[in-house]
Amino acid sequence: MASVGDIIVINLKRHIYEGASLKNNNIIAVPLQITIDYCNYELIAFVLHCNSKTANTGHYKAYVNCSNEWCEFDDDRVRTVKQTELEKLTS
C-alpha cells in the first residue's frame, strides 16, 4: 500500500460548457501504471460516467483495486471485474 506521499490524483475534464453542459466523449486510454519525474504510480481507482452522451444524465460507477482484485461499485452492487474487462475499460 502506498504511503500518503506516494498518491497522485488526476482529474480529466470530461464536461464542456458551450451554452449548455456537454459531455466530452473522446476515449482516453488510462494506464494501470505511470511514471512521472522518476516516480512510479499504480492506478488504484477510477470513476466512469456512463449510459449517457450528455453531462446532464447518466450514471457513475467506481472501479477499485481491492487487494490486487479489481471491483466495480455500482450503487448497491459490488462485483469482481475480470482482467479482460478491465483492459477494455482502461484502453
N, C-alpha and C positions, 0 to 999 in steps of 0.2 A: 504494500500500500504506500502511496506517495505521501511525503510529509507536506505540510501546508505550503512550504516554499516551492514545491515542485508542481503546483497546479496552475494551469493556464485556462482561461475561459475565452472562447471565441464566439462572437455573435455575428451571424451572417444576416445582413439586411435583406429580408425577403418580401417586404411590403413597400410599395411605392405610392406616393400621393400625387396624382395628376388630375386635380379637380374631383377625384373620387379615390377611394382606397383600393389599390390594385395589388395583386399578388405577383411577385417575380417568379415565374415558373421555370426558369433556367435550371437545368440539372447540374448539380455540383458534386463532384467526387469528394468524399471525405475519407482521408487515410486513417487507418487504425493506429498508425504510428507516424510521428512527425519530429523532425529535428529543426530547432530554431536556435541560432547562435550557439551551436555545440551542446545544447540541452535537448535530451530526448524526452518526448512526451508520448504517452499512450492514451488513446481515446477510452474514456471510462463511461461516457453517457452522451446521448444526443436526443433532441426532440424533433419530431416531424409534424408539420401541418399538412394534413391530407384530406382527401374527399372534397376538394374544392379548387376551383380555378380563380377564386376571388379571395380577398383578405377579410371580407365580412362574414363568411360562412366557413364551415369545415370542422375539422376535429384534430386534436393534438394527441400524439402518442409519444411516450418516453421509452427509450431503449437504454438499458443499464447493464454494464458488465458486472455481474454478481459472482465473485469468486471464479473467474475465468469461464463463466457461462453467461451468455447474453440473454436478457429477459425483456419482454415487451410489457409495458404497463399501459393498459388501455381502460380508463375509468376504473371499474371494479374487477377487472380481469388481469391476471398476470400469467404469462406463458413463456416457455423457453423458446428461443429463436435458434433455428438451425444455422450452421455456418454458411450454407449456400444462400439462405435468405438474407443473412447479414451482409454478405458480399454484394447482393443486389441493391440493398438499401444504401450502402456506402460508396458504390461505384457509379 
